[in-house]
């Protein structure tokens, strides 16, 4: 390539490494550095890396990271560097944003010059290699003494608790297998292939399930549970043995290029030279071969495997079409990519049997309508059109896949209660499955003996599994009353008679307390509150205490209500000159009745029903309700019924 002004080729490499590293770390595009045996670094997605078996994920070593921290390496300020380096960095940023964001950010666009002093094409940028040596190089401009001091401080800090690393703690899992090409699954999510050995970095701390799969093989063990600790590395070995010949059939593949990659039902299986005869269970399969730089015909071949039989298939392979050396162009090439791999590709309404990302070769020239489908995702745009012509036989199409659903778990107690999302029945007692993204109304069905929780508004977010547990609160019905026959009716509570004196609390007593009397005017029985001891000093006041227990988990979706059926009377205490009615009600030592003035039964010719909202006064466990007349009271008070419900 032509030289970029006065900057050396090594500077071009180093600046590229810095800008690429900064861009992919800050933008979080899902691309990470991968390294091959030649020491070349390429930023790829894990899905792209799976198809490039010569690459493995690069992990920065401890001492490299330590050196960076001591050197205080930071992105240079553009206004503090030479114009040539400033222009070079802006050219790299323009390339990165256009290729991986699809647009220029306003910040970068505002800094670009109207005319480049030293142009650098996209092809030239792509041809500049980033090596491991360049990537890990760090300016070391501090003195040895300062470096030693900083090193000591850093090591002490790391030993004391890794204070320089604010990331969530992770560990690594090394998966080993005796057969190449086994798919690795971490917590049921595919994480690549075990080419005899593969390391899974940045595994969150905690318990995980690891398994591998490969068609035609029995895996031992079938699954391993491991617990990952911070900065730990765990090794797991899986042994794969071909299934019994009595249960298997075989597929022999013949092709021109022995290093072709074999795909079965769109999943990578092995390299042809390593396993030209494949053991497969009985069934139907779609077989495809891929070799970089070659076209394979047919593109895909369906086969039927029977137990004990061997099926032979033949693929023809020839070098890819090269428009630079061929006079006439009759076919074209089309690249279809998505931000999430595995989307089914449709051309002109026909299912191609291929999934993204995929590169089609030898497509007939003409117009194509492309759409992709992946369960649980919505493509944007819905479809795209492209024309392959002799003058432009190459095309690229990219779709953005947005999640439409997220996994969710909703549980209710009791298990007989139904769960509704936006008035659609999800399940009874338990639901586990996809939930549409966005805001929804969640409501619950009735369950005998329980209060139905209020409707909830929930929001399901992408990449955030939704979990909700709802415990119904049991229906509470407490009753203490004088029945129509004069006997007590006590339900779900304890009832005790007693008295109060002045400001002192309730004292239980079988002798004192309100009497049960028959009131002729109302033709019924009631508690009659008055003096506790008419012939003593102090005389005291009649009182009752109702005690009840509530579950430890209180659901305030439904209020608790205290109800009285009671009334005062014009009948005064003996020797009382004036008439005053004062009734005090305490729940858990808090007064409820400062403004409670009972009506007179003679005026209303019956009893008054009065209610209090006691939701904020009740508590888990034991509760005590005390009803008493006070020292200021001089008229009798009649009480028929006390109830508490939710």
Secondary structure, 3 states (H helix, E strand, C coil): CCCCCCCCHHHHHHHHHHHHHHHHHHHCCCCEEEECCCCEEEEECHHHHHCCCCCEECCCCHHHHHHHHHHCCCCCCHHHCCHHHHHHHHHHHHHHHHHHCCCCCHHHHHHCCCCCCCCCCHHHHHHCCCEHHHHHCCCCCCCHHHHHHHHHHHHHHHHHHCCCCCCCCEEEEEEEEEEEEEEEEECCEEEEEEEEEEEEEEEECEEEEEEEECCCEEEECCCEEEEECCCCEEEEEEEEEECCHHHEEEEEEECCCCCCEEEECCEEEEEHHHCCEEEEECEEEEEEEECCCEEEECCCEEEEECCCCEEEEECEEEECCCCCCCCCCCEEEEEEEECCCCCEEEECCEEEEEECCEEEEEEECEEEEEEEECCCEEEECCCEEEEECCCCCEEEEEEEEEECEEEEEEEEECCCCEEEECCEEEEECEEEEEEECEEEEEEECCCCCEECCCCEEEEECCCCCEEEEEECEECCEEEEEECCCCCEEEECCEEEEEEECCCCCCEECCCCCCEEEEECCCCEEEEEECECCCCCCCCCEEEEEEEEEECCCCCCCCCCEEEEEEEEEEEECCCCCCCCCCEEEEECCEECCCCCCCCEHHHHCCCEEEEEECCCCCCCEEEEEEEEECCCCCEEEEEEEEEEEC
